[in-house]
Amino acid sequence: MKKSIVILFCYFLVLSSLNAQEETKNYDEAFKLIEVWLDAQKDYEKLPGISVAVVKDQETIWSAAYGKANEDADVSTKTTTLCSICSISKLFTSVAIMKLYDEGKLRLDDQLKDILPRFNLKQQFSDSGPITIRTLLTHSSGLPRQADVPYWTGPDFPFPTVEEMTEALNNQETLYPASYNFQYSNLAMGLLGQVVSELSGVSYEDYVIENILTPLNLKDTRPDMPMDLYGKELAIGYSALNRQLERNQVALYEPKGVTPAAGYSSNVLDLAKFASWQFRLRASKEAEILRPSTLKNMHNVHWTNPDFNLTWGLGFSVYKGSDGSKWVGHGGSCPGYRSTLQLNLKTKMAYAVMINASSTNPGKYSSTIHKVLMKTEKLEEQKDNDVNLNDYVGFYNSQPWGSESYCGTWNGKLVSISLPTNDLSESMTMYKHIEGDTFRRVKSNGELAEETVFERDAKGNVIRSKSHQNYSNKMN
């Protein structure tokens, strides 16, 4: 009996210790560097606005926003600012389809023509397999990428209605045999939206609002672009850079029949909730919107391209990270907006990024933020003597050889990053304090390299740094 009590006590002691470690993990210094980096990238890449949220399982542990949602009216971007989430919309359509699957209203291998008799797109390959719900979800149906309407063409973006999309099917034919090759298809997802309406007996929009958005309390996620909020809560979208390095305002569009593929609006905080729901459901034994097993199945690979370079789940992009961990998610690109939502199933970390400008790369930000935070996870506290590192914190002029650099603190040491940089995690240079205002660069193998000496003014304020006999003046 005594032995059992001792074992039980030790178990709770270890458990308490693990929980304490998890609770005390501090990302503050990492997020400070990320904030500096994002603010700089916003300026150097001429991003109108960018918003970001980071999720750890059931908690949004950090969110931030930079720039403008409306440059002309001087409306700042906030974490609550709405943007088009473009193709992330496909995830909500996929969940709707799989809810009908859970309810026994369809099977993954049901043929589209049996559910939508009006589907009459020409199959040009006599040896093709059937076009099924599964092939539509995995973009392996062989259908064209778009409906036969030029709705991505500005300045007016003539998105078709459901009726116009259906009528235009007469003019189209398959690009590949079904289950032969990956062909990303907005048309396929638009048709899945029609399947949702056909089998549920209500409009697609009403179904997702009642069965997904409302139960998950996603109050700022809509299967439309709210015209009345445009330029205020809904960010104005801007174009790719022209030769004058300017971004022009893009007209707001009404997605109509393409809504299931690319018509939703949301913000990073709601996408963070959507990610937390997925982590929660995967760990649960009870259904919430979907059965846990159904979501896990959606996160599994259901399509692999013949060259093995692309894998896809049921609606989700599924891929392996550089460390071998499994990622799921989706990106989005629409006129004036780019977005991404990426979930790491191993760490239960997720990243939502929105930019109100075309030809930008939100995935660069989500992947870099993850790498920086994973560096934090591996660190052990190493305080550098008793020096006050805050004296050296700030921006330093790197002209004419570079733009600027920033010195900050990282795990009790001084760190420098170059700005701008595509990958913050690769730009970090660590320094070890030697004495006074003298530091030495720490090489990747732990060896010490050249000195960096900081100089002060008569009041004791750091005004510049000297390395390789050259100076960089502090900018603030």
C-alpha positions in Angstrom: 0.0 0.0 0.0 2.8 2.4 1.0 4.6 1.6 -2.3 1.5 2.4 -4.3 1.2 5.7 -2.5 4.8 6.6 -3.1 4.5 5.7 -6.8 1.3 7.8 -7.1 3.0 10.8 -5.4 6.0 10.6 -7.7 3.6 10.5 -10.7 1.8 13.6 -9.7 5.1 15.3 -8.9 6.5 14.6 -12.4 3.2 15.7 -13.9 3.2 18.9 -11.9 6.7 19.6 -13.0 5.9 19.1 -16.7 2.9 21.3 -16.4 4.9 24.0 -14.7 7.5 23.9 -17.5 4.8 24.2 -20.1 3.2 27.1 -18.3 6.5 29.0 -17.8 7.7 28.8 -21.4 8.3 32.4 -22.3 8.1 33.5 -25.9 8.3 37.3 -25.1 11.8 37.8 -26.6 10.9 35.8 -29.7 7.8 37.8 -30.3 9.6 41.1 -29.8 12.1 40.1 -32.6 9.1 38.9 -34.8 7.4 42.2 -34.2 10.5 44.2 -35.3 10.9 41.9 -38.3 7.2 42.1 -39.4 7.1 45.9 -39.1 10.3 46.2 -41.2 9.1 43.8 -43.8 5.8 45.7 -44.1 7.8 48.8 -45.1 10.5 47.2 -47.3 8.0 45.1 -49.2 5.4 47.9 -49.3 2.7 45.9 -47.8 -0.4 48.0 -47.1 -1.3 45.9 -44.0 -0.5 42.5 -42.4 -2.1 40.7 -39.5 -0.9 37.6 -37.8 -2.1 35.2 -35.1 -0.3 32.3 -33.4 -2.1 29.4 -31.7 -0.8 26.9 -29.2 -3.5 24.3 -29.0 -6.5 26.0 -27.4 -4.9 29.4 -26.9 -4.1 32.3 -29.2 -0.8 33.1 -27.6 0.1 36.1 -29.8 -1.4 38.3 -32.4 -0.4 41.5 -34.0 -1.2 43.8 -37.0 0.8 46.4 -38.9 0.1 49.0 -41.6 -3.2 50.1 -43.1 -6.5 48.5 -44.0 -7.3 51.6 -46.0 -4.4 53.9 -46.9 -6.5 56.8 -48.3 -8.7 57.0 -45.2 -5.8 56.2 -42.8 -7.5 53.2 -41.3 -5.1 51.0 -39.4 -4.9 47.3 -39.8 -6.0 45.5 -36.6 -6.1 41.8 -35.6 -9.9 42.1 -36.0 -9.6 43.5 -39.6 -11.4 41.5 -42.1 -9.9 40.3 -45.4 -10.9 37.9 -48.1 -9.4 34.6 -47.1 -9.7 33.4 -50.7 -9.0 29.7 -51.0 -9.0 29.0 -47.3 -12.8 29.1 -48.0 -12.3 25.6 -49.4 -11.7 24.3 -45.9 -15.1 25.3 -44.7 -16.7 23.8 -47.8 -14.8 20.6 -47.2 -16.0 20.5 -43.5 -19.6 21.0 -44.8 -19.2 18.1 -47.2 -17.7 15.8 -44.5 -20.5 16.7 -42.1 -23.0 15.4 -44.7 -20.8 12.4 -44.9 -21.0 11.9 -41.1 -24.8 12.2 -41.4 -24.9 9.4 -44.0 -26.1 11.7 -46.7 -23.2 11.0 -49.1 -20.2 8.7 -49.5 -16.8 9.8 -50.7 -17.0 7.6 -53.8 -20.5 8.8 -54.8 -20.4 10.1 -58.4 -21.0 13.8 -58.9 -23.4 13.2 -61.8 -25.7 11.1 -59.4 -26.0 14.0 -57.0 -26.1 16.8 -59.5 -27.9 15.6 -62.6 -27.3 19.0 -64.2 -23.5 18.3 -64.2 -22.9 17.8 -68.0 -19.3 18.8 -68.5 -17.8 16.7 -71.3 -15.6 13.8 -70.3 -13.0 13.6 -73.1 -11.2 10.5 -71.8 -13.1 7.3 -72.5 -10.8 5.4 -70.0 -11.4 7.9 -67.2 -12.6 6.7 -63.8 -15.6 8.4 -62.2 -15.6 12.0 -60.9 -16.5 11.5 -57.3 -16.7 13.5 -54.1 -13.3 12.2 -53.1 -11.7 13.3 -56.4 -13.2 16.8 -56.1 -11.9 17.2 -52.5 -8.4 16.1 -53.6 -8.3 18.1 -56.8 -7.8 14.9 -58.8 -11.1 15.0 -60.7 -9.5 16.2 -63.9 -11.9 19.2 -64.0 -10.6 22.6 -65.3 -9.2 25.0 -62.8 -12.0 27.6 -63.3 -15.6 27.9 -64.5 -15.9 29.1 -68.0 -16.1 32.8 -67.0 -13.2 35.3 -66.7 -14.0 36.2 -63.1 -10.3 36.8 -62.1 -10.0 39.5 -64.7 -10.1 43.1 -63.5 -11.1 45.8 -63.1 -14.6 44.4 -62.5 -14.1 40.7 -61.7 -17.3 39.3 -63.2 -17.9 36.4 -60.9 -20.7 34.1 -62.1 -23.8 33.0 -60.3 -24.5 29.4 -59.7 -26.8 29.4 -62.7 -24.2 30.9 -64.9 -21.5 28.4 -63.8 -23.9 25.5 -64.5 -24.8 26.8 -67.9 -21.1 27.3 -68.8 -20.4 23.7 -68.1 -21.7 23.0 -71.6 -18.7 24.7 -73.0 -16.1 22.9 -70.9 -14.4 19.5 -70.9 -12.1 17.6 -68.6 -8.3 18.3 -68.7 -7.2 14.9 -67.4 -8.8 11.5 -66.7 -10.1 11.4 -63.1 -7.7 10.1 -60.5 -4.7 10.7 -62.9 -3.2 14.0 -61.9 -3.5 16.9 -59.5 -5.3 19.8 -61.0 -6.2 22.5 -58.5 -9.8 23.4 -59.3 -12.0 26.2 -58.1 -14.7 24.8 -60.3 -14.6 21.5 -58.4 -15.1 23.3 -55.0 -17.8 25.4 -56.5 -19.6 22.2 -57.5 -19.1 20.8 -54.0 -20.9 23.9 -52.7 -23.8 22.9 -54.9 -23.7 19.4 -53.5 -24.0 20.8 -50.0 -27.1 22.8 -51.0 -28.6 19.8 -52.9 -28.3 17.3 -50.1 -29.1 19.7 -47.2 -32.2 21.3 -48.8 -31.0 24.8 -47.9 -28.7 27.3 -49.5 -24.9 26.7 -49.2 -24.5 29.9 -47.2 -27.3 29.0 -44.7 -25.9 25.6 -44.2 -22.3 26.7 -43.3 -23.6 29.5 -41.1 -25.9 27.2 -39.1 -23.7 24.1 -39.0 -20.2 25.4 -38.8 -19.7 29.1 -38.2 -22.3 29.7 -35.5 -21.5 26.6 -33.4 -17.8 27.5 -33.5 -18.6 31.1 -32.6 -16.8 32.4 -35.7 -18.7 35.7 -35.6 -16.3 37.5 -38.0 -16.3 34.7 -40.7 -18.8 35.1 -43.5 -19.4 33.2 -46.8 -19.4 36.6 -48.6 -17.5 39.9 -48.8 -19.5 42.4 -46.7 -19.8 45.4 -48.9 -21.1 47.7 -46.2 -17.8 47.2 -44.2 -15.5 47.8 -47.1 -12.7 50.3 -46.3 -13.5 50.1 -42.6 -13.7 46.7 -40.9 -13.0 45.0 -44.2 -9.6 46.0 -45.6 -9.3 47.4 -49.1 -7.3 45.1 -51.3 -4.3 46.4 -53.2 -2.5 45.1 -56.4 0.9 43.7 -57.0 3.7 46.3 -57.2 4.1 48.1 -60.5 7.4 49.5 -61.9 6.9 52.6 -59.7 6.9 50.3 -56.7 3.3 51.3 -56.0 0.3 49.2 -55.2 -3.1 50.3 -56.7 -6.4 49.8 -55.1 -8.3 46.7 -56.4 -12.1 46.8 -56.8 -14.1 44.7 -54.4 -15.8 41.8 -56.0 -18.9 39.7 -55.2 -17.9 36.0 -55.3 -21.4 34.7 -56.0 -21.2 31.1 -57.3 -17.5 30.8 -56.5 -18.1 31.4 -52.8 -17.5 27.8 -51.8 -14.0 28.0 -53.4 -12.9 31.5 -52.7 -15.6 33.8 -51.3 -15.2 33.9 -47.6 -14.0 36.9 -45.4 -12.6 36.5 -42.0 -9.8 37.8 -39.7 -6.8 36.1 -38.1 -8.5 35.7 -34.7 -11.4 33.7 -36.2 -9.0 31.5 -38.2 -7.1 31.0 -34.9 -10.3 29.7 -33.4 -10.9 27.4 -36.4 -7.4 26.0 -35.8 -8.0 25.4 -32.1 -11.2 23.6 -32.9 -9.2 21.2 -35.1 -6.6 20.5 -32.4 -9.5 20.1 -29.8 -11.5 17.7 -32.0 -8.4 15.6 -32.8 -7.8 15.0 -29.1 -11.5 14.4 -28.3 -13.7 11.3 -28.2 -16.8 13.3 -28.8 -18.1 14.8 -32.0 -18.1 18.6 -32.5 -19.4 19.5 -35.9 -17.6 16.4 -37.2 -16.5 13.1 -35.6 -12.9 13.2 -34.5 -12.1 10.3 -36.8 -13.6 12.2 -39.8 -11.3 15.3 -39.2 -8.3 13.0 -38.8 -9.2 11.4 -42.1 -9.4 14.8 -43.7 -5.9 15.5 -42.4 -4.5 12.2 -43.9 -3.0 12.0 -47.4 -5.7 10.9 -50.0 -3.8 12.0 -53.1 -0.1 11.7 -54.1 1.0 13.0 -57.4 2.8 10.6 -59.7 6.1 12.5 -59.1 5.6 12.3 -55.3 6.1 16.0 -55.0 2.6 16.9 -53.9 0.2 15.4 -51.4 -3.4 16.4 -50.5 -6.0 15.4 -48.0 -9.8 15.8 -48.1 -9.8 19.6 -48.7 -6.6 20.2 -46.9 -3.1 20.6 -48.1 -1.1 17.9 -46.3 2.7 18.0 -46.2 5.8 17.1 -44.2 7.9 19.8 -42.6 11.7 19.9 -42.7 11.8 18.2 -39.3 9.5 15.4 -40.4 6.4 16.8 -38.7 3.0 16.8 -40.3 1.4 20.0 -41.5 -2.1 20.7 -42.8 -3.7 23.9 -43.9 -4.5 26.0 -47.0 -3.4 29.2 -48.6 -5.4 31.8 -50.3 -4.9 34.3 -53.2 -7.6 36.6 -54.5 -7.6 40.0 -56.2 -6.0 42.3 -53.5 -5.6 39.7 -50.8 -3.2 36.9 -49.7 -3.7 34.6 -46.7 -2.6 31.4 -45.1 -3.6 29.1 -42.3 -1.1 26.4 -41.4 -1.4 23.8 -38.5 1.5 21.7 -37.2 -0.1 18.5 -35.9 2.9 17.5 -33.8 3.4 20.8 -31.9 -0.2 21.9 -31.9 0.9 25.2 -33.1 -1.0 27.1 -35.9 -0.3 30.3 -37.8 -2.8 32.6 -39.5 -1.5 35.4 -41.7 -3.4 37.9 -43.8 -2.1 40.6 -46.2 -4.3 43.0 -48.1 -2.2 43.0 -51.3 -1.6 40.7 -54.2 1.7 39.0 -55.1 2.9 38.7 -51.6 3.9 35.6 -49.6 2.1 35.0 -46.3 3.5 31.5 -46.1 7.0 33.1 -45.7 5.8 34.7 -42.5 4.0 31.7 -41.0 6.9 29.3 -41.6 9.5 31.8 -40.3 7.6 32.5 -37.1 7.3 28.8 -36.5 11.0 28.3 -36.9 11.8 31.1 -34.5 9.4 29.8 -31.9 10.8 26.3 -32.2 14.3 27.7 -31.5 12.8 29.1 -28.3 11.4 25.7 -27.3 15.0 24.2 -27.5 16.7 27.0 -25.5 17.9 26.7 -21.9 18.3 30.0 -20.0 21.9 31.3 -20.4 22.2 34.8 -18.8 25.3 36.7 -20.0 27.1 38.0 -16.9 25.5 41.0 -15.2 25.6 43.3 -18.2 22.4 45.4 -18.9 21.7 44.2 -22.5 18.9 46.8 -22.8 21.6 49.5 -23.3 22.4 48.0 -26.7 18.8 47.3 -27.9 17.8 49.3 -30.9 18.2 49.9 -34.7 21.6 50.5 -36.3 22.3 52.0 -39.7 23.9 49.5 -42.1 24.1 51.9 -45.1 25.4 51.8 -47.8 26.1 48.1 -47.6 22.8 47.1 -46.1 19.6 48.7 -45.0 19.6 48.4 -41.2 20.1 46.0 -38.4 18.4 45.5 -35.0 20.0 44.5 -31.7 17.7 42.8 -29.2 17.8 40.2 -26.4 17.5 36.5 -26.8 17.7 34.0 -24.0 19.9 36.2 -21.9 22.2 37.2 -24.7 22.5 39.9 -27.3 21.2 39.1 -30.8 21.4 41.0 -34.0 19.1 40.6 -37.1 19.5 42.2 -40.5 16.5 44.0 -42.0 14.9 43.3 -44.3 15.3 39.5 -44.4 13.2 36.8 -45.9 13.9 34.4 -43.0 14.3 35.9 -39.5 15.4 32.6 -38.1 18.4 32.4 -40.4 19.3 36.1 -39.9 19.9 35.9 -36.1 23.5 36.5 -35.0 24.3 35.8 -31.4 26.9 37.6 -29.3 28.7 36.8 -26.0 29.6 39.5 -23.6 33.3 39.8 -22.9 33.8 42.9 -20.7 32.5 46.4 -20.6 30.9 47.2 -24.0 32.8 44.5 -25.8 31.0 41.4 -27.3 32.1 38.6 -29.6 30.1 36.9 -32.3 29.2 33.3 -31.5 29.6 31.0 -34.5 27.1 28.2 -35.2 29.5 25.7 -33.7 29.8 27.7 -30.5 33.2 29.2 -31.2 33.8 32.9 -30.6 34.6 35.1 -33.7 35.3 38.8 -34.2 34.6 41.5 -31.6 31.8 44.1 -31.7 32.4 47.1 -29.4 29.7 49.5 -28.5 30.5 53.2 -27.9 28.7 55.6 -25.7 28.2 59.4 -25.6 29.0 61.7 -22.6 25.7 60.8 -21.0 26.4 57.1 -21.2 24.0 56.3 -24.0 25.1 53.8 -26.6 25.4 55.6 -29.9 27.2 53.2 -32.3 28.8 49.8 -32.7 32.2 49.0 -34.2 33.0 45.7 -35.9 35.9 45.0 -38.3 37.0 48.5 -37.6 33.8 50.0 -39.2 31.0 51.8 -37.4 27.2 51.5 -37.5 25.3 54.4 -35.9 22.4 53.7 -33.6 19.2 55.1 -35.1 17.1 55.6 -32.0 
